[in-house]
Amino acid sequence: MKRIYFKYRDYYKDNFALAYPVVISQLGHTLVGLSDSIIIGHTGKVPLAAVSLGNSIFTTFMVAGIGMSYGLTPLIAQESGKGNKKRCGRLLSHSLLINLLVALAMFSIIFTGSSHLDLLKQEADVSVQAKPFLRLLAFSIIPLMVFLTFKQFAEGLGFTRQAMNISIIGNILNILLGITLVYGLFGIPKMGVLGVGISTFVDRLVMGVTMAWYVLKAPRFKAYLHSFRFGNFKTELLKKITGIGTPVAMQYIFEVSAFSGAAIMVGWIGATELAAHQIALSLAAMTYMMASGISAAAGIRSGNNFGKQNFSALRLSAIASYHLVIVLMSFCALIFLVGNQVLPGFYIQDDSVIKVASGLLIIAALFQLFDGTQVVGLGVLRGLGDVKIPTWITFLAYWVIGIPVGYLLCFHWNWGVNGVWWGLTFGLMTASILLFFRFHYRTKQLEANS
């Protein structure tokens, strides 16, 4: 153990210094949904189920946007490794155009789709409350994509703390405003579910404007922005960014839509199970986003080392990231196991919901290591520009294995909501193993050819 530590010590320190602000920043996206659930949960299980339904649908689009914006990060990391600052500014302007177009498309789909929630066959009162909430989330996707564009640019250059600070401030704003609007403080009428939707939109608007202003005005980015201009777009750069961003978006979509699909299946059982699913999922999503922060840092370091053609350091740095995420997710698993009866009580005081949620947290504890290692594997491979085969791996893991197995366990073998979650566990395990094999093959191949 001691020998391993000293072998990777410098990489642990380097990766951790880069990763922890990204972890907190990534966590901010999930904390918005988490705080929404906690704030609304104490008003009843139907409002909580409505927020669960809205967030489950929106999360698929949000992570697709995160994935698309990530098409910029490895390219910036690689060009930075080569010392090509001018290219970085051009990449930023092209990425901003792509992400704004994606945001408008997603807004149209979410807003239009909110009128057809009845097709998902959820309980009628849940769908009624979810519709206006989902429409407000649709508006929030536009400033969110602006935030992500400038965040990925800064992080690709190794500047990760400002996005962290903005995310923290945004979450504080979301919580304070959400409590005020939901419960009608300071003479404001009680808004219920609508209140958390408004607070989420305001939070993301403030974050988007602040992150853009920071990157465009900070002296540290001045040398990179001489070539930043919103015009004279080149097809070559648009294809290069979308060539990475689109497969990464699909990876996120395949995984998160599997969990959203699981929420729809759970909704067929009842509001109690759906509320419990939302509680367990929001906690599991929080640990996932923490792991994805380590993954993003691993991708940045992989891109830097790939640009420098330093393949030995690339592999050692990547393995160090695997070690870090294993430690993190083991700790998270322990918290879920020890606190499975306590944590749901922070959301709701309904005994039937708490009982179901506590069982789901035990399953969530068991898949923590798989969830963490699969997302780090994806991050390292993205840094290399290797995105096509990992995309097929995620599709296989979640939609060929995870969802079908969950459906069979739930409805044919009568395992109920636990069966859905065991199916998701099998999917995560499959992704983790196959992505590690892919990482091992690609990095050994690069070392052998250098």
N, C-alpha and C positions, 0 to 999 in steps of 0.2 A: 504493500500500500504506500509506504513511504517513498519507494523508488518511483512509483507512478506519479506521486505528487510532485516530486522534484523534476521529473521529466516534463510535466505539463505546467509547472508553476507559473512561468511567465505568461503562458497563454491563458491560464485561468484569470490572472490579474488584468491582462489586456482585454479579454472578452467581457469580463464582469464590468470593467469601467465603461465599456461601450454599451453593454446590454442593459444595465439597471435603469437608465433613463428611458430606454425604449420599452422595457417591461412596464414601467409606470405609465408611460404614454399609451401603450396598447391596452393596458388595464383600464384606462380612462374610457375607452369605447364601451367596454362591458359594464363598467360601473354606472354608466348612464341607465342602462336597462336594469341593473341591480337596484339602484336607488329608486327607480320608477316602481319596481315590484314591491320594495319594502314600504315606500310611501303609500301606495294604493292598497297594499295587502291588508292593512288594518281597517279598511272600509268594507271588506267582505270578500268572499271567494269568487263571486261573479265578476266584479271589477278586476280582480287579480287575474282571473282566467281571460278576460278581455285584453288586458295588457300583455298577457302571455301569448295570445293568438296574434296580436298586432306585432309584437317584437319578434316572434318566430318567423313571420312572413318577411318583415323588414330586414332581419338579420341576414337573410340570404342575399338580399340586394346590397346591404352594407359591406359584407365580406367580399362580394364580387367587386365592389368599388375599391376596397383595400387591395385586392389582388391586382386590379388594373393599374392602380397607382404604383404598385410595386414594380411594374415594368421599368420604371425610371431608376430605382435604387441600384441594382447591380451594374447598370450601364454607367451611372455616375461613379460608383466605386471603382469600376475598371478604368474609366478615363482619368479619374483622380490618381490611380496607381501609376498611370502612364505620364502624369503631369500635364494633361491636356485640358487646361481650364476653359478655353474658349468653347470647346465642344460641350462642356457641362451646361453653359447658358443656353445653347441652342436646344439641348435635350429638354431643359426645363420648360421652355416656351412650347415645344411640341407636346410635351406631356400635359401641360395645362389645357391645351386645346382638346386633346383626346378625352381628358377627364371631365371637362365641362360638357362635351357632347354625350358622354356616357351618363353623366348626372341628369341631363335633360331627358334622355331616353328612359332612365330608371324612374324618374319622377312621373312621367306619363303613364308607365305601366302600373306603378303602385297606386297612383291616384285613381286611375280608371278601374283597376282591380278591386279597390276598396268597396265599390258598389256591388260587388258580386260575391261577398263573403258567404252568402247563404249556400252557395254551391259546395262549400266545404263541409256542410252538414253538421255544423256546430250547434250548440244550444242557442235558441233564438235570442235570449236576452244578452248572451255573451257577444254574439255577432253585432247586435245593435250598438253596444257600447264600444266595440272594437273599431267600427267604421270611421268615426271622426278622429280617433286616436291615430289610425293608420294614415289618414290624409295629412295630418300634421307631420308625421314622420316622413311622408313623401316630400314635403317642402324642405325638410332638414337635410335631405341627401345632397342638395346643391352646395350649401356652404361646407358640408362635410367633405366633399370631393375637393374643394379648394384647399381646405386644411390639409388633406392627405397629400396633395400634390407638392406643396411647399415643405411639408414634413418629410416626405421621402427624399426630396432634394437635399435638405439639410443633413439628414441621417446618412445618405449616401456619401457625403463628405466627412462623416464622422462626428458631426455636431448633433448630439442627441438630447441635450438637457433642456433646450428651450421648448421643444414640443412637450416634454414632460411637465414643465412649469405651467404651460398653457392648459394642458389637460387637467391638472390639479385644480387650477382656478375655475375652469369650465365646469368641473364636477361639483365644486362647492356652490357655484351659481345655480346649477341644475337642482341640487338638493334644497337650497333655501327657497328658490322660486317655486319648486314643486310642492313643498309643504305649504307655502303661502296660498297657492292657487287651489290645491286639492281640498284643504280644510277651511278655506275662506278666512284667513287671518287679515287683520288691519282693515276690516270693513269690506273686504272683497267677497263676493258671493262664492259659495262652495262650487267648485267645478268638477270634482271627481276625476274620472279618467281623462277628460279634456284638459285638465290642469297639468297632468304630467306630460301630455303631448306638447302643450305650449312651452313648458319649461325646457323640454328637450330641444325644441326648435331654436329657442333663444340661446341656449348653451352652444349649439353647433354654429350658429351664426357668429357669435362672439369669437369662438375659436378659429373659424375660418378667416375672418378679417384680421385678427391679431397675428396669426401665423404668417399670412401673406405679407403684412406690414413689416414684421420682423425680418424676414428673408430679404425683402426688397430694400430695406433701409440699413441693415447691419453692416458695418465696415468689413467684417470678415468675409462677406460674400461678394464684395465689390469686384474683385478680380475675376470672379466667375460669371458675372452678370453683364459684362460688356457686350456679349453677343445675344443677350436675352431681348427678344422683341416679338411682339404678337403680330406676326405677318411673315410673308415670304417662306411659307412652310415647304419642307422638302419631303417628298414621298419616301425617300430612303430612311429618314429618321422616324417618320410616323410608323413605317413597317417594322423598324427595329424595336421600337417601344411596345407596340401592340403584339409583336412576335413573342415577347416575354410576358407582357401584362395579360394578354388574353388567356394563355394556358394557366397562369397563376390564378387568375380570376376563376377559371373553371375548377381548379383544385379546391379553392375555397368554397365554390358553389356546391361541388359534389359532397364535401364533408358537411358543411353547415345546412344545406338543404336536406341532408339525411336526418339531421336533428330536427329541422322544421317539419319534415315529413313525419317524423316520429311524434311530434306534437299534434299533428292532425289525426294520426291514428289514436293517440291517447284521448283526444277530444271525442272520439266515437264512443269511448267508454263512459265518460262523464266529466262534469265540471270539477269534482273533487280530485280526480286523477290528473286532470289538466293543470289545476292549480299546483298540485304537488310536483308535477313534471317541471313546471316553470321554476319553482323554488330550487330543485336539484340542478336543473339545467343552468340557471343563472350562476350558481356557485361553481359548477364545472366549467362554464364558459369563462369565468373569472380566472381560474387556474390555467385554462387553455391560452388565454390572451397573455398571461405572464410568460408561459412557455414560448409563445409566438414572438415575444420580445427578445428572448435569447436566440430564437430562430432568425429574426431579422438581423441581429448583430452578427450571427454566424454567417449569414449571407453577405453582409458588408465586408467582413474579413476575408471570406472566400473570394469575393470579387476583387478586393485589393491585391491579394496574393496571386490571383489568376492574371490580373493585369501586369503584375511584376514578373510573372512566370516562375514564381517561387512555390513549386508544387509540394515540396516537403513541408514547408511551413503551413501551407494550406491544409494539408491532411492533419497535422498535429493540432492546429487551431480548431478544426472541425471536431476532432475527437474530444478536445477540451470542452467544447460546447455541449457535446453529448453528456459528458460527466456533470456539467453544471445543471443541465435540465433534469437529470436523474435525481440529483440531490434535492432540487426544488420540488419536483413532483412527488418524491417520497415523503417529504414534509407535508405537502398538501393532502396526500392520501391519509396520513396519520391524523390530521385535523378532521377530515371527513369521518373517519372511523370513530374517533373519540367524541366528536361533537354531533354525530348524526341525529341525536334526539334533541339537541339544543338549538342548532343552527336554524331549522325551519321555524322555530318560535319567534325569530326576529322578523319574519315576514307576516305571519298570520297566527291567530289564536284558536283556529278551528282544529280540534283534536283529530278528526278524521283525515284532514289534509296533512297534518304533522306526521301521523302514523305512516302514511304512504310515502311521504317525502323522505323520512328517516331510512326506510328500506332502499330507496333509490340512491341515497348518498353512500350506502355501503357498496353498491355496484359501481358508483362513480369513483370511489376510492380505489377499487381494483383496476380500473382502466387508466389511472393517472399516468403511470409510466409509459404505457403505449401511446397515449395522447401526446405526451411531451417529446418522446423520441421520434415519433413520426413527423411532427412539425419542425423539429430541428433538421431532420433529414431533408425535408423539402427546402428549408432555408439554405442549407449548404449547396444543394444542387442548383438552386436558383442563382446563387452567386457565380456558378460556373456557366450559367446560361442553359443548363440542362433542365428543360421544363416539359417536354412532350411526353416522354415515357412516364415520369412521375404523375402526370395528369391522368394517364390511363390506369396507373396503379390506384389512384384515389377513387376513380370511377368503379373499378373492380371491388375495392375494399368496402365502399359504402353502399353502392346501389346494386351490386351483384351478390354481395354477401350480407352486409349489415342490415339493410331494410328488409329484404326477403326473409332472413332468419328471424328478425324481430317480429315480423307479421305472423309467421308460422308459430313461434313460441307464444305470442299473445293470444291469437284468435283460434288457432287449431289445437294447441296443447294447453290452452287456458291458463297461461302464466300471467295474464293481465299485463299491466304496465311494466312490471319487472321483466317480462319477456321481451318487450320492445327495447329496454335498456341492455339486456344481455346480447341482443342482436347488434346493437351499436358497439358493444365491447369487442365482439368478434371482428367487426369491421376495422376498428382501431388497431387491433392486434395484427391483422393482415397488412394494413398500411405500414405499420412500424417495421415489421420484419422485411417486407419487400423493399422499402425505401432504404433501409440500412444496407441491404445487399447491393442496391444500385449505387449508393455512396461509396461503398468499399470497392466496387468494380471500377467506377469512374476515376477515383483518386489514385488507385494503384496503376491504372492505365496511363494517367498523366505523368506520374513519377517514372514509369518505365520508359516513356517516350521522350523525357526531358534530357 
